[in-house]
Amino acid sequence: MNKNIIATSFAALLIICLSCNKFEGDQTVPAFISVDAINVANDPNNSLSNYSGCFTSNINAVQITLRNSEENHLLGTFTLPCKVPVLRQGNYTVKLMPVIKLNGITATRSSYPFYRNIELKNQTLEPDKCLELGTRTTYYDSSKYFFKVWEEYFEPEIPTLSLPDTIVRRVSSPDTVRSDRGCGAVYIKPDKSAVTFISNEEFTGTNNNALFLELDYWTNVPLSIGLCSKTSLNSRYDTYYAISLYPNFDKGWNKIYIQLGKLWSQYSYYKSFHIAFQALNENGIEGKVYIDNIKLTAYKSDHEN
């Protein structure tokens, strides 16, 4: 009976060892890749604005891929900051894909089509050592890949938002401004239940593959954002909203990337449209809405995915 117990134990131990070797290969001590954050930097060869607000970002995850002459290995997508164990060693190119939350929703994490992937060549992975990567991405060259349909940084120029029933002011208090010297402000009286404001200009889009609005916001009332357009030349203008942002006054400024392509499809991709905002004040408070660093971007018409 003792012989049977010993034989069974030995067989179980052998199976465990074989399964470990199959999973891990010859390496049992991992190397590590650490990514603290990914920020957006200026590219001197690009035609973006020089305002620092152009480069605010909210990249909260990264997709990591390892590549060398023998393999192209996807490690996965990780929330930032991250420290990832890797059962690999040797020389690799490390590819980092910046990941954002589309419309601010964690379940819809995706790469942002206008941020470059980061490729770090000749990175050496060693067991029990951490490869710490300080990283910055840039926008793709806007002269080739995409175009800026609209930018509004609330700097000395007059704000480019029109006001059916309220006033968008430019404020410059250091305690309020998100970046640079100014931001937009909408103040709502307690007896006002809702206010709307739209872009002065009617924008034109020719490619329905991607249409994104970037925005920094700080509000104590819900803020909806969408489009004001029509479906044909002779139809009327209608306003529909893509997203409603929750108040975040106790948390401070937040950056969001709003995907407008699906909403645009409801207008049959009619080529001209305004960006529309609506602030709701259902609780009858002194409403405050601050917005900054608005950037509407789209693929160029000749871009192919």
Secondary structure, DSSP 8 states (H G I E B T S, - for coil): -HHHHHHHHHHHHHHHHHHHHHHHTT--S-EEEEEEEEEE---TTS---S-GGGG-----EEEEEEE-SS-EEEEEEEESSEEEEES--EEEEEEEEEEEEBTT-GGGEEE-TTB--EEEEEEEE-TT-EEEEEEEE-B--TTTTEEEEEEE--SSS---EE-SSS-EEEE--TTT-SSTT-EEEEEE-TT--EEEEEESS-EE---TT-EEEEEEEEESS-EEEEEEE-SSTTS--EEEEEEEE---TTT--EEEEEE-HHHHHTTTT-SEEEEEEEEE-TT---EEEEEEEEEEEEE-TT---
